[in-house]
Amino acid sequence: MTLKRNTWQREAVREALDGTGGFISAQSLHQTLHQNGSPIGLATVYRALSDLASQGEADSLQSPEGEALYRACSTEGHHHHLICRNCGLTVEIEAHEVESWAKRVAAEHGFTEAAHVVDVFGLCADCSARAKA
């Protein structure tokens, strides 16, 4: 693994991501940085987020609409997410059944060293209750 330099831009992105509390797009994070007076460019934000995700310092997922979203990682190692489509509440979960299923299905088809990403989108309890009211 190549060690990336901690430039002021990368640190600015990391700090902004830490302050979001949930998943955010690169464009929204860029807008937040600019509103706070940062001159950082959008391409730099994308690069920094990609680097943070590849080094395990940020979680990355694809929204149901296909947009890449990022957030500061609070758990080390492989994990999955439950994500509220309405408010963005995210819960990190372990899913041993998913791990077993992925290994079994890969092996049944002759695959080795299989990797996977599983994110479950739905409505959290609060948003579900508000929707029913």
Kinemage of the C-alpha trace (Angstrom):
@kinemage 1
@onewidth
@group {chain A} dominant
@subgroup {mainchain}
@vectorlist {calphas} color= white
{ca met a 1} P 0.000 0.000 0.000
{ca thr a 2} L 1.320 3.415 -0.946
{ca leu a 3} L 1.353 5.931 1.862
{ca lys a 4} L -0.405 9.139 0.872
{ca arg a 5} L 0.856 12.517 2.004
{ca asn a 6} L -1.403 14.378 4.391
{ca thr a 7} L -1.835 17.568 2.409
{ca trp a 8} L -3.915 20.458 3.708
{ca gln a 9} L -6.573 19.555 1.132
{ca arg a 10} L -6.780 15.952 2.308
{ca glu a 11} L -6.975 17.085 5.928
{ca ala a 12} L -9.690 19.607 5.046
{ca val a 13} L -11.733 16.855 3.373
{ca arg a 14} L -11.162 14.490 6.307
{ca glu a 15} L -12.258 17.139 8.831
{ca ala a 16} L -15.323 18.097 6.779
{ca leu a 17} L -16.264 14.427 6.443
{ca asp a 18} L -15.860 13.915 10.192
{ca gly a 19} L -18.285 16.801 10.733
{ca thr a 20} L -21.081 15.424 8.561
{ca gly a 21} L -22.155 12.530 10.775
{ca gly a 22} L -23.616 10.602 7.852
{ca phe a 23} L -23.103 9.771 4.205
{ca ile a 24} L -22.542 12.691 1.842
{ca ser a 25} L -21.737 13.118 -1.829
{ca ala a 26} L -18.485 14.656 -3.022
{ca gln a 27} L -20.439 17.564 -4.495
{ca ser a 28} L -22.222 18.295 -1.213
{ca leu a 29} L -18.988 18.035 0.759
{ca his a 30} L -17.311 20.364 -1.757
{ca gln a 31} L -20.157 22.854 -1.332
{ca thr a 32} L -19.816 22.688 2.474
{ca leu a 33} L -16.079 23.298 2.236
{ca his a 34} L -16.627 26.316 -0.039
{ca gln a 35} L -19.313 27.738 2.269
{ca asn a 36} L -16.689 27.582 5.025
{ca gly a 37} L -14.193 29.529 2.901
{ca ser a 38} L -12.049 26.709 1.483
{ca pro a 39} L -10.696 27.179 -2.050
{ca ile a 40} L -10.381 23.402 -2.589
{ca gly a 41} L -11.446 22.107 -6.003
{ca leu a 42} L -14.084 19.466 -6.669
{ca ala a 43} L -11.588 17.111 -8.363
{ca thr a 44} L -9.387 17.310 -5.261
{ca val a 45} L -12.370 16.446 -3.050
{ca tyr a 46} L -13.102 13.402 -5.216
{ca arg a 47} L -9.451 12.274 -5.066
{ca ala a 48} L -9.212 12.765 -1.309
{ca leu a 49} L -12.456 10.861 -0.680
{ca ser a 50} L -11.311 8.019 -2.910
{ca asp a 51} L -7.982 7.853 -1.071
{ca leu a 52} L -9.669 7.918 2.346
{ca ala a 53} L -12.032 5.120 1.288
{ca ser a 54} L -9.248 2.963 -0.148
{ca gln a 55} L -7.267 3.315 3.084
{ca gly a 56} L -10.249 2.371 5.286
{ca glu a 57} L -10.638 5.845 6.769
{ca ala a 58} L -13.986 6.428 5.041
{ca asp a 59} L -16.929 4.260 4.097
{ca ser a 60} L -18.110 4.473 0.510
{ca leu a 61} L -21.355 3.245 -0.947
{ca gln a 62} L -23.601 3.796 -3.901
{ca ser a 63} L -26.997 5.361 -3.235
{ca pro a 64} L -30.103 3.785 -4.780
{ca glu a 65} L -29.845 6.555 -7.410
{ca gly a 66} L -26.276 5.491 -8.272
{ca glu a 67} L -24.424 8.380 -6.626
{ca ala a 68} L -21.220 7.661 -4.681
{ca leu a 69} L -21.592 8.630 -1.019
{ca tyr a 70} L -18.937 8.815 1.696
{ca arg a 71} L -18.713 9.129 5.458
{ca ala a 72} L -16.019 8.951 8.092
{ca cys a 73} L -15.533 5.315 9.035
{ca ser a 74} L -16.260 4.523 12.646
{ca thr a 75} L -15.562 0.779 12.488
{ca glu a 76} L -12.400 -0.913 11.325
{ca gly a 77} L -12.637 -3.978 9.166
{ca his a 78} L -15.334 -5.287 6.868
{ca his a 79} L -18.888 -4.304 7.759
{ca his a 80} L -22.243 -3.458 6.228
{ca his a 81} L -24.756 -0.641 6.665
{ca leu a 82} L -28.446 -0.093 7.283
{ca ile a 83} L -29.275 3.312 5.788
{ca cys a 84} L -32.479 5.308 6.100
{ca arg a 85} L -33.563 6.580 2.675
{ca asn a 86} L -35.320 9.520 4.311
{ca cys a 87} L -33.069 10.973 7.020
{ca gly a 88} L -29.758 9.244 6.220
{ca leu a 89} L -29.379 7.560 9.616
{ca thr a 90} L -26.722 4.889 9.187
{ca val a 91} L -26.091 1.886 11.395
{ca glu a 92} L -22.990 -0.255 10.919
{ca ile a 93} L -23.808 -3.941 11.201
{ca glu a 94} L -22.089 -7.269 11.010
{ca ala a 95} L -23.824 -9.769 8.803
{ca his a 96} L -22.334 -13.217 9.337
{ca glu a 97} L -25.091 -14.776 7.220
{ca val a 98} L -24.112 -12.547 4.295
{ca glu a 99} L -20.459 -13.489 4.698
{ca ser a 100} L -21.282 -17.207 4.669
{ca trp a 101} L -23.638 -16.827 1.703
{ca ala a 102} L -21.088 -14.829 -0.345
{ca lys a 103} L -18.323 -17.387 0.259
{ca arg a 104} L -20.631 -20.315 -0.540
{ca val a 105} L -22.034 -18.795 -3.756
{ca ala a 106} L -18.570 -17.769 -4.941
{ca ala a 107} L -17.191 -21.268 -4.287
{ca glu a 108} L -20.159 -22.897 -6.056
{ca his a 109} L -19.179 -20.948 -9.164
{ca gly a 110} L -15.447 -21.580 -8.849
{ca phe a 111} L -14.568 -18.126 -7.552
{ca thr a 112} L -11.928 -17.526 -4.898
{ca glu a 113} L -10.933 -14.394 -3.001
{ca ala a 114} L -14.450 -13.018 -3.514
{ca ala a 115} L -15.298 -9.616 -2.066
{ca his a 116} L -18.696 -7.976 -1.709
{ca val a 117} L -20.503 -4.837 -0.617
{ca val a 118} L -23.911 -5.033 1.029
{ca asp a 119} L -25.829 -1.939 2.079
{ca val a 120} L -29.486 -2.165 3.063
{ca phe a 121} L -31.668 0.882 2.397
{ca gly a 122} L -34.998 1.365 4.141
{ca leu a 123} L -36.768 3.658 6.590
{ca cys a 124} L -35.552 3.936 10.177
{ca ala a 125} L -38.042 3.510 13.041
{ca asp a 126} L -38.545 7.282 13.465
{ca cys a 127} L -39.140 7.916 9.756
{ca ser a 128} L -41.482 4.913 9.564
{ca ala a 129} L -43.488 6.231 12.509
{ca arg a 130} L -43.697 9.719 10.928
{ca ala a 131} L -44.816 8.191 7.619
{ca lys a 132} L -47.642 6.331 9.363
{ca ala a 133} L -48.802 9.447 11.230
